[in-house]
Amino acid sequence: MKKLMLALFISLAATSAFSAASEPAETKKVCIDKVDKGKPVLDKQGKAVQICKEVKQHKKLEGTKVDDVKKK
């Protein structure tokens, strides 16, 4: 039982070390206007209130082009 626990702990430590060594994900700030009942919400200065979030930006993978299938 101790050997099983030790093996589990070592594998967990190895996977966490590998994930920490990988590149950090690129993030992008995305802002949208806050809307209530179809109209933008304005602050005291008359500007539209925005909701901003940090979103991970995924890398596009390269691949081969798929031929279009002709319909009969």
PADO-394769 format. One record per atom (N, C-alpha, C, CB): residue in three letters; x negated, y negated, z. Coordinates in steps of 0.001 Angstrom, whole numbers, padded with zeros to 6 digits, always signed. Atoms other than C-alpha are relative to their C-alpha. Glycine has a CB too. Layout:
BEGIN
ALAXYZ ...
//
This chain:
BEGIN
MET-000825+001189+000000 MET+000000+000000+000000 MET-000871-001256+000000 MET+000940+000004+001207 LYS+000893+001152-000061 LYS-002860-002370+000806 LYS-000643-000254-001360 LYS-001081+000213+001071 LYS+000612+000156+001315 LYS-004450-001701-002594 LYS+000989-000628-000979 LYS-000490+001356-000532 LEU-001031+000564+000860 LEU-001158-002514-004327 LEU+000175-001487+000274 LEU+001325+000736+000199 MET-000137+001408-000385 MET-000811-005787-002408 MET-001209-000798-000477 MET+000161-000135+001531 LEU+001214+000674+000428 LEU-004441-006681-003182 LEU+000008-000199-001516 LEU-001239+000799+000433 ALA-000063+000096+001456 ALA-003962-005957-006899 ALA+001020-001057-000423 ALA+000359+001368-000616 LEU-001030+000985+000294 LEU-000785-008048-006953 LEU-000511-001410+000274 LEU+001260+000279+000823 PHE+000539+001308-000363 PHE-002517-010957-005211 PHE-001060-000456-000995 PHE-000589+000040+001410 ILE+001060+000348+000955 ILE-005525-010848-007568 ILE+000601-000369-001354 ILE-000996+001173-000160 SER-000626+000312+001289 SER-003303-010766-010668 SER+000730-001343+000059 SER+000980+001117-000406 LEU-000687+001269-000163 LEU-001251-013680-009334 LEU-000999-001157-000004 LEU+000817-000002+001297 ALA+001021+001043-000050 ALA-004391-015709-008601 ALA-000623-000211-001376 ALA-001085+000359+001023 ALA+000615+000108+001322 ALA-005826-014961-012049 ALA+000930-000724-000973 ALA-000355+001396-000542 THR-000944+000656+000914 THR-002669-016045-013882 THR+000174-001469+000360 THR+001361+000713+000026 SER-000149+001406-000376 SER-002350-019262-011871 SER-001248-000785-000361 SER+000292-000132+001501 ALA+001239+000677+000386 ALA-006008-020119-012522 ALA-000035-000220-001502 ALA-001228+000811+000447 PHE-000030+000132+001455 PHE-005511-019529-016246 PHE+000953-001114-000428 PHE+000413+001327-000649 SER-000965+001027+000384 SER-002440-021764-016425 SER-000488-001390+000399 SER+001362+000284+000640 ALA+000530+001291-000419 ALA-004221-024554-014538 ALA-001117-000454-000928 ALA-000508+000072+001441 ALA+001109+000342+000879 ALA-007161-024406-016962 ALA+000471-000419-001381 ALA-000945+001165-000117 SER-000493+000353+001328 SER-004973-024851-020047 SER+000239-001506-000090 SER+001298+000772-000321 GLU-000191+001426+000223 GLU-004372-028279-021579 GLU+001312-000469+000610 GLU-000032-000318-001494 PRO-001270+000522-000508 PRO-001776-030480-019912 PRO+000926-000335-001161 PRO-000231-001247+000883 ALA-000978+000244+001056 ALA+001402-030905-021917 ALA+000065-001496-000310 ALA+001397+000533+000411 GLU-000141+001398+000388 GLU+001718-034125-023895 GLU+001424-000437+000313 GLU-000336-000210-001514 THR-001326+000508-000341 THR+004589-036258-022659 THR+000286-001270-000787 THR+000113-000267+001516 LYS-000452+001159+000754 LYS+006591-038955-024366 LYS+001114-000656+000810 LYS+000490+000400-001446 LYS-001032+000715-000740 LYS+008709-041645-022703 LYS+001165-000297-000943 LYS-000564-001316+000624 VAL-001201+000182+000818 VAL+012266-041679-024076 VAL+000999-000819+000796 VAL+000617+001372-000427 CYS-000969+000874-000669 CYS+014709-044469-023200 CYS+001268-000104-000844 CYS-000605-001411+000251 ILE-001282+000200+000681 ILE+018416-044703-024062 ILE+000802-001013+000808 ILE+000791+001355-000159 ASP-000841+000977-000677 ASP+020943-047422-023258 ASP+001092+000713+000792 ASP+000619-000984-001015 LYS-001060-000555-000839 LYS+023350-046651-020425 LYS+001338-000493-000543 LYS-000188-000407+001508 VAL-001294+000327+000601 VAL+026930-046546-021780 VAL+001112+000397+000956 VAL+000176+000708-001369 ASP-001169-000282-000828 ASP+030218-046762-019864 ASP+001236-000395-000791 ASP-000066-000761+001371 LYS-001242+000203+000758 LYS+033563-046432-021652 LYS-000279-000535-001400 LYS+000929-000962+000747 GLY+000310+000369+001373 GLY+031916-046830-025054 GLY-000748-001304-000168 GLY+001237-000073-000764 LYS+000723+001275+000091 LYS+030169-050127-024216 LYS-001275+000085+000830 LYS+000890-001187+000482 PRO+001239-000030-000787 PRO+026580-050656-023041 PRO+000145-000764+001308 PRO-001157-000580-000810 VAL-000022+000631-001314 VAL+026120-051530-019361 VAL-001069-001086+000008 VAL-000239+001047+001149 LEU+000925+001126-000023 LEU+024494-054956-018884 LEU-000395-000324+001433 LEU+000623-001232-000676 ASP+000446+000413-001327 ASP+022396-056148-015944 ASP+000321-001486+000193 ASP-001530+000272+000186 LYS-000308+001400-000319 LYS+022526-059631-014360 LYS-000515-000966-001059 LYS-000591-000366+001347 GLN+000582+000880+001011 GLN+020358-061128-017123 GLN+000643+000185-001365 GLN-001486+000241-000103 GLY-000690-000231+001257 GLY+022591-059769-019882 GLY-000684+001011-000903 GLY+000142-001278-000724 LYS+000693-001018+000785 LYS+020158-057099-021059 LYS+000627+001365+000267 LYS-001516+000020+000334 ALA-000559-001342-000145 ALA+021260-053503-021632 ALA-000844+000804+000991 ALA+000068+000721-001374 VAL+000680-000861-000961 VAL+020392-051120-018794 VAL-000431+001264-000721 VAL+000916+000332+001221 GLN+000504-001185+000671 GLN+018207-048254-019977 GLN-000319+001094+001003 GLN-001234-000339-000824 ILE+000369-001180-000773 ILE+017717-044735-018642 ILE-001216+000596-000699 ILE+001197+001045+000109 CYS+001241-000494+000599 CYS+014131-043560-019223 CYS-000412+001309+000668 CYS-001131-001053+000125 LYS+000468-001291-000494 LYS+012720-040036-018876 LYS-001305+000350-000688 LYS+001060+001107-000233 GLU+001218-000546+000586 GLU+009358-038365-019470 GLU+000342+001388-000540 GLU-001178+000061+001053 VAL-000351-001252+000650 VAL+009827-035498-021953 VAL-001254+000632-000561 VAL+001047-000221-001112 LYS+001135-000711+000581 LYS+007292-032840-022912 LYS+000169+000056-001508 LYS-000131+001429+000592 GLN-000043-000054+001448 GLN+006407-032975-026585 GLN-000699+001273-000443 GLN-000658-001259-000638 HIS+000531-001290+000418 HIS+005927-029520-028088 HIS-000752-000127-001312 HIS+001123+001024-000132 LYS+000761-000015+001240 LYS+003385-028817-030785 LYS+000730+000867-001009 LYS-001445+000513+000233 LYS-000619-000796+001051 LYS+004749-027598-034105 LYS-000995+001050-000458 LYS+000459-000889-001188 LEU+000848-001082+000457 LEU+003368-024254-035158 LEU+000050+000086-001519 LEU+000427+001332+000634 GLU+000056-000141+001445 GLU+002208-023734-038716 GLU+000431+001412-000385 GLU-001422-000307-000530 GLY-000449-001309+000465 GLY+003726-020918-040705 GLY+000113+000010-001500 GLY+001337+000376+000629 THR-000156-000110+001442 THR+004425-019685-044173 THR+001410-000404-000384 THR-000311+001431-000486 LYS-001303+000444+000477 LYS+007292-021027-046262 LYS+000851+001218-000363 LYS-000152-000949-001219 VAL-000938-001078+000289 VAL+010349-018779-046527 VAL+000740-000335-001287 VAL+000999+000215+001180 ASP-000704+000220+001254 ASP+011846-018398-050004 ASP+001505-000056+000247 ASP-000342+001106-001016 ASP-001444+000117-000131 ASP+015476-019476-050345 ASP+000659+001200-000656 ASP+000511-001318-000627 VAL-000739-001141+000532 VAL+017896-016605-050892 VAL+001147-000553-000841 VAL+000530+000941+001153 LYS-001069+000470+000886 LYS+020205-017174-053867 LYS+001296+000731+000322 LYS-000383+000207-001488 LYS-001318-000596-000266 LYS+023884-016606-053148 LYS+000651+000393-001320 LYS+000916-000989+000790 LYS-000681-000493+001213 LYS+025955-014630-055658 LYS+001310-000707-000219 LYS+000242+001501+000087 
//
